[in-house]
Amino acid sequence: MAKAKGYHGETCAKALRNSILQGEIVTYTELFARVREKGEWRDGTINQHMMSCVVNLPPARYHWKRRKPFLFIHSDGRYEAYRASIHPEVIE
């Protein structure tokens, strides 16, 4: 179980989920900075959570089997909250 270290008691994954709005597209740097503002996690912890929460990154799906992904990463590296109605189906 992830250890809560956020300023409001949230886990890093929860802080990540709360850092991007539906329909918003942000760069890695922007999303990382938003999560950084919510807690005192190590850079590596934030980076691993960002990878583990990506829907369209098949190796992450195998490595973090228990994680429920919610981010879509565009080919240019920008992030968006995943929506099955607009994003392509992930093919493994």
N, CA and C atoms as a LAMMPS dump frame, in Angstrom:
ITEM: TIMESTEP
0
ITEM: NUMBER OF ATOMS
276
ITEM: BOX BOUNDS ff ff ff
-5.0000000000000000e+02 5.0000000000000000e+02
-5.0000000000000000e+02 5.0000000000000000e+02
-5.0000000000000000e+02 5.0000000000000000e+02
ITEM: ATOMS id mol type element x y z
1 1 1 N 0.837 -1.18 0
2 1 2 C 0 0 0
3 1 3 C 0.879 1.24 0
4 2 1 N 0.538 2.21 -0.81
5 2 2 C 1.322 3.432 -0.895
6 2 3 C 1.215 4.235 0.397
7 3 1 N 2.324 4.826 0.759
8 3 2 C 2.365 5.618 1.981
9 3 3 C 1.922 7.047 1.674
10 4 1 N 0.964 7.564 2.421
11 4 2 C 0.477 8.921 2.212
12 4 3 C 1.509 9.909 2.725
13 5 1 N 1.931 10.802 1.863
14 5 2 C 2.871 11.841 2.243
15 5 3 C 2.419 13.196 1.728
16 6 1 N 1.26 13.228 1.121
17 6 2 C 0.784 14.486 0.575
18 6 3 C 0.429 15.455 1.675
19 7 1 N 0.426 16.712 1.331
20 7 2 C 0.123 17.75 2.313
21 7 3 C -1.298 17.638 2.848
22 8 1 N -2.152 16.943 2.12
23 8 2 C -3.534 16.736 2.562
24 8 3 C -3.814 15.257 2.812
25 9 1 N -2.744 14.466 3.039
26 9 2 C -2.884 13.057 3.372
27 9 3 C -3.06 12.122 2.199
28 10 1 N -2.994 12.639 0.958
29 10 2 C -3.204 11.773 -0.188
30 10 3 C -1.931 11.027 -0.573
31 11 1 N -2.108 9.928 -1.277
32 11 2 C -0.98 9.189 -1.818
33 11 3 C -0.477 9.925 -3.06
34 12 1 N 0.679 9.511 -3.542
35 12 2 C 1.225 10.118 -4.754
36 12 3 C 0.289 9.877 -5.941
37 13 1 N -0.261 8.676 -6.045
38 13 2 C -1.182 8.368 -7.145
39 13 3 C -2.43 9.248 -7.089
40 14 1 N -2.951 9.445 -5.904
41 14 2 C -4.143 10.3 -5.748
42 14 3 C -3.802 11.744 -6.093
43 15 1 N -2.636 12.206 -5.673
44 15 2 C -2.208 13.567 -6.007
45 15 3 C -2.054 13.725 -7.519
46 16 1 N -1.539 12.688 -8.163
47 16 2 C -1.397 12.715 -9.62
48 16 3 C -2.762 12.794 -10.285
49 17 1 N -3.685 11.962 -9.838
50 17 2 C -5.042 11.97 -10.403
51 17 3 C -5.711 13.343 -10.212
52 18 1 N -5.473 13.962 -9.082
53 18 2 C -6.083 15.257 -8.789
54 18 3 C -5.356 16.432 -9.447
55 19 1 N -4.279 16.142 -10.168
56 19 2 C -3.479 17.21 -10.772
57 19 3 C -3.797 17.461 -12.238
58 20 1 N -4.712 16.695 -12.788
59 20 2 C -5.076 16.884 -14.196
60 20 3 C -6.594 16.841 -14.337
61 21 1 N -7.124 17.816 -15.014
62 21 2 C -8.567 17.907 -15.212
63 21 3 C -8.982 17.157 -16.47
64 22 1 N -10.198 16.67 -16.497
65 22 2 C -10.739 15.982 -17.667
66 22 3 C -10.688 16.93 -18.865
67 23 1 N -10.121 16.487 -19.968
68 23 2 C -10.038 17.284 -21.186
69 23 3 C -8.799 18.167 -21.273
70 24 1 N -8.042 18.246 -20.214
71 24 2 C -6.831 19.064 -20.178
72 24 3 C -5.643 18.244 -20.699
73 25 1 N -4.781 18.867 -21.477
74 25 2 C -3.574 18.218 -21.979
75 25 3 C -2.385 19.01 -21.446
76 26 1 N -1.476 18.312 -20.748
77 26 2 C -0.341 18.995 -20.129
78 26 3 C 0.969 18.278 -20.45
79 27 1 N 2.06 19.022 -20.347
80 27 2 C 3.375 18.442 -20.566
81 27 3 C 3.805 17.662 -19.33
82 28 1 N 4.817 16.84 -19.524
83 28 2 C 5.396 16.1 -18.405
84 28 3 C 5.843 17.066 -17.312
85 29 1 N 6.547 18.131 -17.709
86 29 2 C 7.086 19.084 -16.743
87 29 3 C 5.979 19.732 -15.928
88 30 1 N 4.89 20.11 -16.573
89 30 2 C 3.77 20.738 -15.878
90 30 3 C 3.098 19.771 -14.911
91 31 1 N 2.843 18.552 -15.363
92 31 2 C 2.191 17.572 -14.506
93 31 3 C 3.088 17.217 -13.32
94 32 1 N 4.365 17.036 -13.562
95 32 2 C 5.318 16.733 -12.492
96 32 3 C 5.314 17.852 -11.452
97 33 1 N 5.35 19.095 -11.905
98 33 2 C 5.364 20.241 -10.991
99 33 3 C 4.086 20.31 -10.161
100 34 1 N 2.966 19.992 -10.766
101 34 2 C 1.696 20.012 -10.033
102 34 3 C 1.69 18.987 -8.901
103 35 1 N 2.206 17.791 -9.198
104 35 2 C 2.264 16.75 -8.169
105 35 3 C 3.265 17.155 -7.088
106 36 1 N 4.384 17.697 -7.492
107 36 2 C 5.415 18.141 -6.552
108 36 3 C 4.838 19.139 -5.535
109 37 1 N 3.938 19.99 -5.974
110 37 2 C 3.321 20.989 -5.091
111 37 3 C 2.402 20.361 -4.054
112 38 1 N 1.999 19.115 -4.264
113 38 2 C 1.031 18.461 -3.38
114 38 3 C 1.656 17.594 -2.291
115 39 1 N 2.987 17.391 -2.356
116 39 2 C 3.614 16.542 -1.356
117 39 3 C 5.119 16.521 -1.466
118 40 1 N 5.73 15.75 -0.59
119 40 2 C 7.192 15.696 -0.516
120 40 3 C 7.747 14.376 -1.035
121 41 1 N 7.203 13.867 -2.115
122 41 2 C 7.673 12.624 -2.691
123 41 3 C 9.005 12.84 -3.391
124 42 1 N 9.795 11.776 -3.469
125 42 2 C 11.044 11.832 -4.238
126 42 3 C 10.7 11.922 -5.717
127 43 1 N 11.617 12.491 -6.488
128 43 2 C 11.404 12.603 -7.934
129 43 3 C 11.134 11.239 -8.55
130 44 1 N 11.888 10.226 -8.131
131 44 2 C 11.703 8.879 -8.665
132 44 3 C 10.327 8.315 -8.37
133 45 1 N 9.799 8.635 -7.194
134 45 2 C 8.456 8.17 -6.829
135 45 3 C 7.415 8.787 -7.753
136 46 1 N 7.527 10.078 -7.993
137 46 2 C 6.579 10.754 -8.888
138 46 3 C 6.704 10.185 -10.298
139 47 1 N 7.926 10.021 -10.781
140 47 2 C 8.13 9.482 -12.132
141 47 3 C 7.554 8.078 -12.276
142 48 1 N 7.781 7.223 -11.295
143 48 2 C 7.231 5.861 -11.378
144 48 3 C 5.717 5.869 -11.348
145 49 1 N 5.131 6.739 -10.545
146 49 2 C 3.667 6.822 -10.532
147 49 3 C 3.147 7.337 -11.87
148 50 1 N 3.846 8.284 -12.464
149 50 2 C 3.414 8.784 -13.767
150 50 3 C 3.447 7.664 -14.803
151 51 1 N 4.48 6.836 -14.787
152 51 2 C 4.555 5.712 -15.73
153 51 3 C 3.484 4.672 -15.427
154 52 1 N 3.304 4.356 -14.157
155 52 2 C 2.38 3.278 -13.783
156 52 3 C 0.925 3.61 -14.057
157 53 1 N 0.615 4.877 -14.22
158 53 2 C -0.779 5.302 -14.417
159 53 3 C -1.136 5.534 -15.882
160 54 1 N -0.216 5.224 -16.796
161 54 2 C -0.465 5.431 -18.225
162 54 3 C -1.151 4.206 -18.828
163 55 1 N -2.287 4.432 -19.421
164 55 2 C -3.08 3.37 -20.04
165 55 3 C -2.37 2.775 -21.246
166 56 1 N -1.807 3.619 -22.083
167 56 2 C -1.232 3.166 -23.348
168 56 3 C 0.284 2.964 -23.281
169 57 1 N 0.744 2.367 -22.201
170 57 2 C 2.149 1.996 -22.036
171 57 3 C 2.176 0.531 -21.584
172 58 1 N 2.057 -0.414 -22.549
173 58 2 C 1.923 -1.824 -22.195
174 58 3 C 2.946 -2.356 -21.196
175 59 1 N 4.244 -2.007 -21.287
176 59 2 C 5.169 -2.537 -20.274
177 59 3 C 4.78 -2.133 -18.85
178 60 1 N 4.221 -0.952 -18.708
179 60 2 C 3.776 -0.508 -17.379
180 60 3 C 2.614 -1.359 -16.892
181 61 1 N 1.739 -1.768 -17.8
182 61 2 C 0.598 -2.594 -17.429
183 61 3 C 1.073 -3.943 -16.881
184 62 1 N 2.175 -4.471 -17.42
185 62 2 C 2.72 -5.74 -16.939
186 62 3 C 3.492 -5.568 -15.643
187 63 1 N 4.211 -4.464 -15.519
188 63 2 C 5.032 -4.236 -14.337
189 63 3 C 4.193 -3.862 -13.112
190 64 1 N 3.215 -2.977 -13.297
191 64 2 C 2.356 -2.531 -12.197
192 64 3 C 0.955 -3.1 -12.415
193 65 1 N 0.793 -4.382 -12.217
194 65 2 C -0.468 -5.078 -12.513
195 65 3 C -1.644 -4.605 -11.665
196 66 1 N -1.399 -4.154 -10.46
197 66 2 C -2.495 -3.759 -9.563
198 66 3 C -2.942 -2.31 -9.764
199 67 1 N -2.156 -1.538 -10.46
200 67 2 C -2.47 -0.122 -10.667
201 67 3 C -3.621 0.019 -11.649
202 68 1 N -4.53 0.913 -11.36
203 68 2 C -5.63 1.212 -12.277
204 68 3 C -5.243 2.491 -13.027
205 69 1 N -4.809 2.35 -14.281
206 69 2 C -4.316 3.509 -15.028
207 69 3 C -5.426 4.478 -15.388
208 70 1 N -5.048 5.751 -15.476
209 70 2 C -6.021 6.797 -15.792
210 70 3 C -5.436 7.907 -16.658
211 71 1 N -4.186 7.747 -17.088
212 71 2 C -3.557 8.751 -17.935
213 71 3 C -3.344 8.21 -19.344
214 72 1 N -3.477 9.087 -20.323
215 72 2 C -3.167 8.763 -21.703
216 72 3 C -1.977 9.621 -22.084
217 73 1 N -0.943 9.003 -22.664
218 73 2 C 0.214 9.78 -23.098
219 73 3 C 0.187 9.89 -24.622
220 74 1 N 0.26 11.121 -25.1
221 74 2 C 0.261 11.379 -26.539
222 74 3 C 1.645 11.084 -27.114
223 75 1 N 1.734 10.946 -28.422
224 75 2 C 3.009 10.624 -29.072
225 75 3 C 4.058 11.713 -28.867
226 76 1 N 3.612 12.927 -28.551
227 76 2 C 4.571 14.01 -28.296
228 76 3 C 4.956 14.098 -26.817
229 77 1 N 4.462 13.167 -26.002
230 77 2 C 4.835 13.119 -24.592
231 77 3 C 3.922 13.876 -23.651
232 78 1 N 2.899 14.53 -24.178
233 78 2 C 1.959 15.235 -23.305
234 78 3 C 0.963 14.255 -22.712
235 79 1 N 0.434 14.609 -21.546
236 79 2 C -0.49 13.744 -20.796
237 79 3 C -1.906 14.3 -20.821
238 80 1 N -2.86 13.37 -20.751
239 80 2 C -4.275 13.725 -20.687
240 80 3 C -4.982 12.654 -19.864
241 81 1 N -6.044 13.028 -19.179
242 81 2 C -6.849 12.042 -18.46
243 81 3 C -7.494 11.129 -19.506
244 82 1 N -7.345 9.834 -19.333
245 82 2 C -7.853 8.867 -20.307
246 82 3 C -9.369 8.872 -20.365
247 83 1 N -9.882 8.856 -21.599
248 83 2 C -11.322 8.721 -21.84
249 83 3 C -11.511 7.724 -22.97
250 84 1 N -12.12 6.597 -22.666
251 84 2 C -12.321 5.54 -23.661
252 84 3 C -13.125 6.034 -24.861
253 85 1 N -13.974 7.027 -24.659
254 85 2 C -14.826 7.523 -25.739
255 85 3 C -14.054 8.316 -26.798
256 86 1 N -12.877 8.836 -26.457
257 86 2 C -12.125 9.626 -27.448
258 86 3 C -10.737 9.077 -27.758
259 87 1 N -10.178 8.289 -26.866
260 87 2 C -8.834 7.77 -27.085
261 87 3 C -8.897 6.406 -27.755
262 88 1 N -7.878 6.089 -28.565
263 88 2 C -7.89 4.792 -29.241
264 88 3 C -7.754 3.647 -28.252
265 89 1 N -8.273 2.501 -28.648
266 89 2 C -8.136 1.303 -27.837
267 89 3 C -6.672 0.912 -27.771
268 90 1 N -6.224 0.531 -26.61
269 90 2 C -4.83 0.139 -26.448
270 90 3 C -4.638 -1.285 -26.937
271 91 1 N -3.714 -1.463 -27.864
272 91 2 C -3.406 -2.778 -28.425
273 91 3 C -2.063 -3.202 -27.849
274 92 1 N -2.046 -4.381 -27.264
275 92 2 C -0.797 -4.867 -26.652
276 92 3 C -0.047 -5.787 -27.57
